[in-house]
Amino acid sequence: MASIQQLRPAAAEPRETFDSLDPATGEVVAALPVDDAASVAAAVARAREAAAWWQGLGFDGRARHLRRYKAEIARRIDELAALVHRENGKPHADAVLEITLVVDHLAWAAAHARRVLGPRRVFPGLMAANSTATVEYQPLGVIGVIGPWNYPVFTPMGSIAYALAAGNAVVFKPSEYTPAIGRWMVDAWARAVPEGRDVLTLVTGLGETGAALCRSGVDKIAFTGSAATGRKVMAACAEGLVPVLMECGGKDALLVDADADLEAAADAALWCGMSNGGQTCIGTERVYVADAVYDRFVDVLTDKARTLAPGSGPDASWGPPTMPSQTETVRRHVADALARGGRALVGGEDAVDVSGIGPVILVDVPEDAAAVQEETFGPTLTVTRVRDIEEGLERANRTGYGLGGAVFTGSRRRGLELARRMRSGMTSVNAVITFAMVPALPFGGVGESGFGRIHGPDGLREFTRAKAITARRFSLPVDLTSFGRPPRATEVVAKAMGLLHGRSR
């Protein structure tokens, strides 16, 4: 793992720094600079210059460098995972899984950018029959990426990899809770592509640094975080009409039909809701179970939950909260649920501690309770009895969030139909979060969960502008785009359109 000294960029004058802490021990992992507006502007200027070189490489040249970056990360998975474990707190094995997904997404973006974004001929239509028509997707320039702390490698790379593959330079501002991980990612780029080190640059600091990035003249901001912070980012970007991509968390539901495999559904709900300490934007937080199987499902779920526990050792199910203040949100949601008639079948208020939050299974919680309506971001599940899967879907769709979700049912066809009707950007059937593992699929939400998409072709296009080009191949007898056209020309065109398109069948 890189030392603190290696994480400090060289500077002519001492700058204010902040400490990144190990959430398990409170020890300092690294000290990094607080970049002010001038430092951020300088980073963007370097990226702007590097972007010209990067764009000039073309798709094939960029793909070669991205493959080198991918290989650098793949060779050092254990090194990076050790840093993620120390700074973020998640178990080493979970960190390895996160990084593995990143490698896969980098490979996909590098391999498919030309096909998705390259020039493509389109049919010119009757009015421009004498012209060729093409569309291509050109890079925006410099993208600012503001990353989260819960998945400090996978989530920002969902923007970074696709923005780079599309031909942009990137200025990356990691969370103040996981800046050393961000530094590692940028240093890995510099090792893999030393000639283009400023194509991916780093700025570190607190909220003021993020605000400075929004106002720095970048061509787009990709943000992941809470809806409240997202609104502040949007307001700052609006000052310069800077477009934004927003991924603002969720309150994902899992539906259990009467004919579902209850063992599989319970195992999936538990893992999706509590892995990473519940600090997952696409994690399950609400479970709606058909009345016919509710009691059996709850028995299976609670038996499994009682075997889990947080910690920092190799046998821990998940680590301590990365952001200590999040503990208060979890405690408030649990206390409110219990005060309003809910019951804790596993855990309870006593399970909520800044050193590690134990599993909490809540039942009989009113639908308007905070634990059902607000993002909890902790290892808690509310489990609700519903008449049937249709009522479960109706309740699942009541929230203002709409990121991911899951449906467990004995009929795949029925599951797909329910998945299409779930108000979410992504849904898995008889599994959880599989959509995040498929690089070709778009990732993003609706409503309070934000807008825009990363991953897949949509993620590549998100960091480009569509460019339309026509080229005249030959002249027509009559030029309709001329003041010299004959008076009857438009009448002839109108009649032709009537003959071609005047019938509804």
Secondary structure, 3 states (H helix, E strand, C coil): CCCHHHHCCCCCCCCCEEEEECCCCCCEEEEEECCCHHHHHHHHHHHHHHHHHHHHCHHHHHHHHHHHHHHHHHHCHHHHHHHHHHHHCCCHHHHHHHHHHHHHHHHHHHHHHHHHHCCEEECCCCCCCCEEEEEEEEECCEEEEECCCCCCCHHHHHHHHHHHHCCCEEEEECCCCCHHHHHHHHHHHHHHCHHHHHHEEECCCCHHHHHHHHCCCCCEEEEECCHHHHHHHHHHHHCCCCCEEEECCCCEEEEECCCCCHHHHHHHHHHHHHHHHHCCCCCEEEEEEEHHHHHHHHHHHHHHHCCCCECCCCCCCECCCCCCCHHHHHHHHHHHHHHCCCEEEECCHHHCCCCCCCCEEEECCCCCCHHHHCCCCCCEEEEEEECCHHHHHHHHCCCCCCCCEEEECCCHHHHHHHHHHCCCCCCEECCCCHHHHCCCCCECCCHHHEECCECHHHHHHCCEEEEEEEEECCCCCCCCCCCCCCCCHHHHHHHHHHHHHCCCC
